[in-house]
């Protein structure tokens, strides 16, 4: 797809997949021309390499693997890869910096939407909403019974937050209405959370052992890959529920499947997966897991704001300005 209009400046831009119109309109207004993947799917490798070739800037998505080969294909004139995502683990930021290519992301605008989604998973799993919905739809229900679909209480229980950044903090703050005790694990103290909720910073082992609900909100880094592994799951209560809306590889999915099958923990709510878009085989057969397809930021308003932010980051870098959300400002000096 190609868009052209008369503007004061012109840049050769590629968009790797359709995003909301709010962002595309900004690209069109300021760049004068852009090409876009015409299909609503992830580009295969050869398509990605061809799409970025000779571009001044690229607006990419978290499903695109952006590495040295992609930068090489883009060419030495390329100034920016604007990621339509809160993270940047899909991009080799170090290599981009070495080449003087700016990398940006879209933090902040999706904080509440993702925290709300984590709560939706928590409630769905705790009160067995998906499981009982299936039961109702099959016509198996014959009337109320005192032992039907008994779930877990939420009010007054202990919520463990693994990673107390923007989203983790928002998740914790939303627990106030349920009078929950909040524990958190993070590399740095969160004084605001402690003051607002009386939250207590603890080591991961203590959080896992004491929490009724464990919600994961860390970025994907080498040190957080498989942070929740078989050993970690064994430290949790048998009645505990794990929620992951961060990144799939933070949780060792095979170990989680076995923990759910064996009753090591009571349940899990998952929005992300180790090998997206494929979930660990066998998870889909279990009733004690709720699985949704990476919907953390999936509200109309949030996705539009992300599109605007990604586009504004792209345009700023192309104009030689410092983008609002620059991950590697040292690239501007290269």
Secondary structure, 3 states (H helix, E strand, C coil): CEEECCCCCCCCEEECCCCCHHHHHHHHHHHCEEEECCCCCCCCHHHHHHHHCCCCEEEEECCCCECHHHHHHHCCCCCEEEEECCCCCCECHHHHHHCCCEEECCCCCCHHHHHHHHHHHHHHHHCCHHHHHHHHHCCCCCCCCCCCCCCCCCCCCEEEEECCCHHHHHHHHHHHHHCCEEEEECCCCCHHHHHHHCCEECCHHHHHHHCCEEEECCCCCCCCCCCECHHHHHHCCCCCEEEECCCHHHECHHHHHHHHHHCCCCEEEECCCCECCECCCCHHHCCCEEECCCCCCCCHHHHHHHHHHHHHHHHHHHCCCCCCCECCHHHHHC
